[in-house]
Amino acid sequence: MALNGAFSHLVVECSDLERSEAFYRDVIGLDVLGRNLVADNRPNSLLAMNTRQRLLLVEVDDVPSYPASGGSIHHAWLLTIEQFKQARDRLEATGYESGIDPRQSFRAVGEYNMDIHDPDGNRFQIQAFGEEGTEALRSGTGTVVMGHIDDFPVGSVTPYRKGRFFLVREDAGFLAISSWCTHKNGITIWQKESWHFYCPFHGAKFDRTGCYHGRMGCAPMRLNPVQVDGAGRVVVDTDRFFAREAYGPEQAVPARPGAQFDPAGLTELPARDEKETRESARMEG
Ligand code: FES
């Protein structure tokens, strides 16, 4: 079925039309178009979003209650970062406690969320994604010596959590794959049982060379440069990041003393400090 860009309208049941209309007008910021404009014999009010979509409030005798312990039934609005900040300010100005995010510890870097409830307890999520969600982030661990080449058999994947990378040993040599997900900077994990990197934030999967498989169209995971020093130790530079369009064996650094990372055909990315980015996001988000 071909969709024409977006959904048309949302119908929300309420127990007190006057009260809910005021909430969606004054707190959420929607425009009231009028009462009883649709073919429903129950009292209703039609409100407009600035995206041509509509929200219809229908007054009913019994609004199903939202489980107090949480649950997954909700609606979500996706805003720009500026709109998100305006919404937060408006919520606070109207007496709502904003910034409540029950899943905050599961958010990717640059992913912002507020959870609010309307007067009948219907849950709304307000979301935004900042540009830091797609930028390369330095872990602050600098250059890391991982061990001798013989410590890493072909096929091994060694996570180095603090440095935010995985050391992968291919036939062709070593890859240091940045563990930041290229969708929105979630932290991926290595799932040994199924031989892929998995991002629990929105479910992206990448193969052992860091290439994405799925419908979200994510770029391959970024590379940190690797070198093998004269003593045969594998050294990873966690301050530099290279983007690529696909995997090629020339990206792997051969397992012999003195071998160097070859950036030909790759794009070096500017990087931000992870800690500073997280702190500034907390202050401004
Ligand atoms: S951050 Fe969205 S799937 Fe990884």
Residues whose N, C-alpha, C, O or C-beta is under 5 A from the ligand:
A	BS01	FES	A108 C181 H183 K184 N185 G186 C199 F201 H202 G203 A204
